[in-house]
Amino acid sequence: MTVQERPSRVEGFVRPGFEAVRRAFEDNFTHRKELGSACCIYHRGEPVVDLWGGIRDRATGAPWREDTMTLVFSATKGMAAMVMALAHSRGWLDYDARVADVWPEFAANGKERVTVRQLLAHQAGLFGFDEPVDREVVADLDRLAAVMARQTPEWPPGTRQAYHAISLGFYEGELIRRVDPQHRTLGRVFAEEIAGPLGLDFFIRLPADVADERLAPLVLRSPWLNLTELSWRMLLAAFDKHSVLYRSVMTNPGTLLAIDPERIYARDLEVPSGGGVGTARAIARAYGVLATGGAQLGLRPETIRELEAPPVAPTRGFRDECMGGADIRFSLGFMRPAPAWAFGGPRAYGAPGAGGSFGYADPDAGIGYAYVCNRMGRSQDDPRDLALRSAMTESLAALG
């Protein structure tokens, strides 16, 4: 019997009324080719689902443990956006201020009018880099800041939208360095002001001393399978080195920056848009706090209202030029529910990750939800994630 064929053991708990979520989680292993994963749900501030199971490491057959962590790619954006919300709540950052007000060098080459709100909504036209950006540049924050300051936007701010797949987090990181009274990095602020107080096993900057045995190596998906799921427009863009999709997602520095063949994931490297490593419990706990008002983090009601407010469209509408013109919506660093990507209620906000991971807050239902996995699947509406969310919705409806 191969490692992949071994029976998958599911551990953890569900509160009475959420048994459907456990069944869906178990069905993921028997019917949806799950390898290893975890799902956690907070409801009105309390954990009601906390499940994990399967294989952590396909090469060795090591099981997924309660404290197993994995790379969640762009689901990291939600955790980075929480740092931006914390900065807003403490009066360090005004969402409607110009970025150049706190970062004067940013004004170069036509960026002087870009607001923080526009940047965080992927409306700044800064989805790619004209200069090479590799791991060495990312590790040198001063050098990276200089590259970003020199970048020329593709269009006037607030006119169009294009997913800033990797670049957004680097701009967020420099903003935090500028406004934090201690000039800490975004990853350090997250660790000290969010992960620490809430007891989260989640890192935007994975320390060197985290044992490899706690990490679930990813099983990457076939690029050809990914391509078959693209629209014809996105398929053409995937091979066009000048396209928004290619420049935002596929190159310079690319979405695999946080993977390290020697230590599974890169250590002591901050990639706030796609390098976060953690547990489903950590993500759900953080979103659960936000969904119930953010008191545990000292967030002001004004900040929570900003996070829940309807997203502001660019003048050309919510047609994402990276995602083939799909109606996808962003606000303040988070994804918001939209016709092309539905989740939660109208005030929900969160961030999905390539391969299937997803986390979000739903204030209308009082929910903090998270799912993470090591076998990469669909990046949008992965069947495993959809089954879990469907079961959660069924459970909430039954509870009234």
C-alpha positions in Angstrom: 0.0 0.0 0.0 1.5 3.4 -1.0 1.6 6.4 1.2 -1.2 8.0 -0.9 -3.4 4.9 -0.4 -3.1 4.6 3.4 -6.4 5.3 5.3 -6.5 8.9 6.5 -7.3 9.5 10.1 -9.3 12.5 11.1 -8.8 14.1 14.5 -10.2 17.1 16.4 -13.7 18.0 17.4 -16.9 19.5 16.2 -19.6 21.1 18.5 -23.1 19.6 18.4 -24.8 21.0 15.4 -21.7 21.0 13.2 -21.5 17.3 12.5 -22.1 18.0 8.8 -18.7 19.8 8.6 -16.9 16.7 10.0 -18.7 14.5 7.4 -17.6 16.9 4.6 -14.0 16.9 5.9 -13.9 13.1 6.0 -15.5 13.0 2.5 -12.7 15.2 1.2 -10.3 12.3 1.9 -12.5 9.5 0.5 -14.0 11.4 -2.5 -11.9 14.5 -3.3 -8.3 13.2 -3.2 -7.3 15.1 -0.1 -3.8 14.3 1.2 -3.5 16.3 4.4 -5.5 19.3 5.7 -7.1 21.1 8.5 -10.4 23.1 8.9 -11.3 25.4 11.8 -14.4 27.5 12.4 -15.1 30.1 15.1 -18.8 31.0 15.7 -19.6 34.1 17.8 -16.1 33.9 19.3 -16.0 30.2 20.2 -14.4 27.3 18.3 -17.1 25.0 16.9 -15.0 23.1 14.4 -11.3 22.1 14.7 -10.3 19.2 12.5 -7.1 17.9 11.0 -6.0 14.7 9.3 -4.3 12.9 6.6 -0.7 12.9 5.5 1.7 15.8 6.4 4.5 14.6 4.2 3.8 12.4 1.2 7.5 11.3 0.9 7.6 9.8 4.4 3.9 9.2 5.2 4.2 11.3 8.4 0.7 12.2 9.6 -0.8 15.7 9.8 -0.6 16.7 13.5 -2.6 19.3 15.5 0.2 21.8 15.2 1.1 21.1 11.5 1.6 24.3 9.5 1.6 24.8 5.8 2.2 27.6 3.2 -1.1 29.3 2.3 0.1 31.5 -0.5 -2.3 34.5 -1.0 -4.4 33.6 2.0 -1.5 35.5 3.7 -2.9 38.7 2.3 -5.7 38.6 4.8 -3.2 38.4 7.7 -1.2 41.3 6.2 -4.4 43.3 5.8 -5.0 42.8 9.6 -1.8 44.6 10.2 -2.9 47.4 8.1 -6.2 47.5 10.0 -4.3 47.6 13.3 -2.2 50.5 12.0 -5.4 52.3 11.0 -7.0 51.6 14.4 -4.0 53.0 16.3 -3.9 56.2 14.2 -0.7 55.4 12.4 -2.3 55.1 9.0 -5.2 56.9 7.2 -6.8 54.8 4.5 -7.6 57.9 2.5 -4.1 59.5 2.8 -1.7 59.5 -0.1 1.0 56.9 0.2 3.6 59.6 -0.5 2.5 61.4 2.6 4.3 58.9 4.8 6.7 57.6 2.1 7.9 60.6 0.1 10.1 58.7 -2.3 7.0 56.8 -3.5 5.8 59.9 -5.3 8.3 59.4 -8.1 7.3 58.5 -11.7 3.6 59.5 -11.4 2.6 57.8 -8.1 2.1 61.0 -6.1 -1.7 60.8 -6.1 -2.0 57.1 -5.1 -4.0 56.7 -1.9 -3.6 53.9 0.6 -7.1 52.8 -0.1 -6.5 52.6 -3.9 -3.2 50.6 -3.3 -4.9 48.1 -1.0 -7.7 47.7 -3.5 -5.3 46.7 -6.3 -6.2 49.9 -8.2 -2.7 51.5 -8.2 -1.4 49.8 -11.4 1.6 48.5 -9.5 1.1 44.8 -10.1 4.6 44.1 -11.5 8.2 45.3 -11.3 10.2 46.7 -14.2 13.5 45.9 -12.3 14.5 42.3 -11.3 13.3 41.4 -7.9 14.6 38.1 -6.5 15.0 36.7 -3.0 18.2 38.7 -2.4 16.3 42.0 -3.1 13.3 40.9 -1.0 15.6 40.2 1.9 17.0 43.7 1.7 14.1 45.9 2.6 15.8 49.2 1.9 16.8 48.0 -1.6 13.3 46.7 -2.2 11.8 50.0 -1.1 14.0 51.8 -3.6 12.8 49.5 -6.4 9.2 50.2 -5.5 9.7 53.9 -5.3 11.1 53.9 -8.8 8.3 51.8 -10.3 6.0 53.6 -12.8 2.3 52.8 -12.5 0.4 51.3 -15.5 -2.5 53.7 -15.2 -3.8 56.6 -13.1 -4.8 55.5 -9.6 -8.4 54.5 -9.1 -9.2 54.0 -12.8 -8.6 50.2 -13.2 -8.1 47.1 -11.1 -5.5 44.3 -11.5 -4.7 41.8 -8.9 -1.3 42.7 -7.3 -0.5 39.0 -6.6 2.9 39.5 -5.0 3.8 43.2 -5.2 1.0 44.4 -2.9 2.5 42.8 0.3 5.8 44.5 -0.3 4.2 47.9 -0.6 2.2 47.2 2.6 5.4 46.2 4.3 7.2 49.4 3.5 4.1 51.4 4.6 4.2 49.7 8.0 7.9 50.3 8.4 7.2 54.0 7.7 4.2 54.5 10.1 5.0 52.2 13.0 6.6 54.2 15.8 9.2 51.5 16.2 9.7 51.1 12.4 9.2 47.4 12.7 8.6 45.2 9.6 5.0 44.0 8.8 5.9 40.5 9.8 7.2 41.6 13.2 4.2 43.8 13.9 2.0 40.8 13.0 4.0 38.5 15.4 4.1 40.9 18.3 0.7 42.6 18.0 -1.6 40.0 16.5 -0.2 36.5 16.7 1.3 36.9 20.1 -1.8 38.3 21.9 -4.1 35.8 20.2 -1.8 32.8 20.5 -1.6 32.1 16.8 0.6 29.6 15.0 1.0 31.8 11.9 4.1 33.5 10.6 4.5 36.1 7.9 8.3 35.7 8.5 8.9 32.1 9.3 11.7 31.8 11.9 14.8 29.6 11.2 14.1 27.7 14.5 10.8 26.2 13.4 11.3 22.5 13.0 10.8 21.0 9.6 8.7 18.3 11.2 6.0 20.9 11.9 5.7 21.9 8.2 3.6 20.2 5.5 5.5 20.2 2.2 3.2 21.1 -0.7 2.3 18.7 -3.5 2.2 21.1 -6.4 -0.5 20.8 -9.0 0.3 20.1 -12.6 0.7 23.4 -14.5 -1.2 21.8 -17.5 -4.2 21.0 -15.2 -4.2 24.6 -14.1 -4.1 25.8 -17.7 -7.1 23.7 -18.7 -9.2 25.6 -16.2 -8.4 29.1 -17.5 -10.6 31.1 -19.8 -9.3 31.5 -23.3 -8.4 35.1 -22.5 -6.4 34.1 -19.4 -4.8 31.2 -21.3 -3.4 33.6 -23.9 -2.2 36.0 -21.1 -0.4 33.2 -19.3 2.0 32.9 -22.2 2.3 36.6 -23.0 5.3 38.0 -21.1 3.8 41.5 -21.4 0.4 40.6 -20.0 -0.9 41.7 -16.6 -1.4 38.1 -15.5 2.2 37.1 -16.5 3.8 40.1 -14.8 1.7 40.0 -11.7 1.6 36.2 -11.0 4.2 34.3 -13.0 7.4 36.1 -12.8 9.6 38.7 -11.1 9.6 37.4 -8.3 6.9 34.8 -9.0 4.5 33.1 -6.6 6.9 30.3 -5.5 9.3 32.7 -3.8 8.5 31.3 -0.3 9.4 27.7 -1.2 12.8 26.5 -0.2 14.1 23.1 -1.3 16.4 22.9 1.6 14.1 23.8 4.5 10.6 23.3 2.9 9.8 27.0 3.2 12.0 30.1 3.2 13.1 31.3 6.6 13.5 34.9 7.8 12.0 36.2 4.6 8.9 38.4 4.4 6.5 37.8 1.5 3.3 39.4 2.9 1.2 38.6 -0.2 2.0 35.0 -0.4 4.6 33.6 2.1 2.5 33.1 5.2 2.9 29.7 7.0 0.4 28.6 9.7 -2.5 26.5 10.9 -6.2 26.7 10.0 -6.8 27.3 13.7 -4.7 30.4 13.7 -6.4 31.9 10.6 -9.9 31.1 11.9 -9.2 32.5 15.3 -7.9 35.8 13.8 -10.9 36.2 11.6 -13.3 35.1 14.4 -12.0 38.0 16.4 -12.6 40.5 13.6 -16.1 39.0 12.9 -17.1 39.8 16.5 -15.8 43.4 16.7 -12.0 43.1 17.1 -12.0 43.8 20.8 -9.2 41.3 21.6 -6.9 43.3 19.3 -8.1 46.7 20.5 -9.5 47.6 17.1 -11.7 50.7 17.1 -15.3 50.5 15.8 -14.4 53.0 13.1 -11.9 50.5 11.7 -14.3 47.6 11.8 -16.9 49.7 10.0 -14.2 50.4 7.3 -13.5 46.7 6.9 -17.2 45.9 6.5 -18.1 48.8 4.2 -18.9 48.1 0.5 -15.7 48.1 -1.6 -15.1 51.2 -3.8 -15.0 50.4 -7.5 -12.4 51.9 -9.8 -13.9 54.2 -12.5 -13.9 51.4 -15.1 -15.6 49.0 -12.7 -14.8 45.8 -11.0 -13.2 44.1 -14.0 -9.9 42.6 -12.9 -7.4 42.9 -15.7 -5.2 40.2 -14.2 -8.1 37.8 -13.9 -9.4 38.0 -17.4 -11.9 40.8 -16.7 -13.8 38.8 -14.0 -15.9 40.8 -11.4 -13.6 40.3 -8.4 -13.6 42.9 -5.6 -11.0 44.1 -3.1 -11.0 46.5 -0.2 -8.3 47.5 2.3 -6.2 44.5 1.5 -9.0 41.9 1.7 -11.0 40.2 -1.0 -14.8 40.9 -0.8 -17.7 38.8 -2.0 -18.5 39.3 -5.7 -20.3 37.6 -8.5 -17.1 35.9 -9.7 -16.1 34.8 -6.2 -18.8 34.3 -3.6 -18.4 33.7 0.1 -20.1 34.6 3.3 -22.5 37.5 3.7 -22.3 41.0 2.1 -20.0 42.3 4.9 -17.6 39.4 4.7 -13.9 39.8 3.9 -11.0 37.5 3.7 -8.4 36.0 1.3 -8.1 32.8 -0.7 -4.8 31.2 -1.5 -3.5 29.4 -4.6 -4.2 25.7 -4.3 -7.3 25.8 -2.2 -6.5 27.5 1.2 -9.1 30.1 2.3 -9.8 32.2 5.3 -12.4 34.9 6.0 -14.6 36.7 8.5 -18.3 36.9 8.1 -19.7 39.5 10.6 -23.3 38.7 9.6 -23.0 35.1 10.7 -20.3 35.8 13.4 -18.0 33.4 11.6 -14.2 33.0 11.3 -13.5 30.3 8.8 -10.3 28.6 7.6 -9.2 25.7 5.5 -5.6 24.8 4.6 -4.2 21.9 2.7 -0.9 20.5 1.3 -2.2 18.9 -1.9 -2.7 21.9 -4.2 -6.0 22.0 -6.0 -8.1 24.7 -7.6 -7.3 28.2 -6.5 -10.9 29.3 -6.9 -13.9 27.3 -5.6 -11.8 24.2 -4.8 -14.3 21.3 -4.3 -12.8 20.5 -0.9 -13.3 24.1 0.4 -16.7 24.4 -1.2 -17.9 21.2 0.6 -16.8 22.5 3.9 -18.4 25.9 3.5 -21.6 24.3 2.3 -21.7 22.1 5.3 -21.0 25.1 7.6 -23.9 27.0 6.0 -26.1 23.9 6.4 -25.2 23.7 10.1 -25.7 27.4 10.8 -29.2 27.3 9.1 -30.2 24.3 11.2 -29.1 26.1 14.4 -31.2 29.1 13.5 
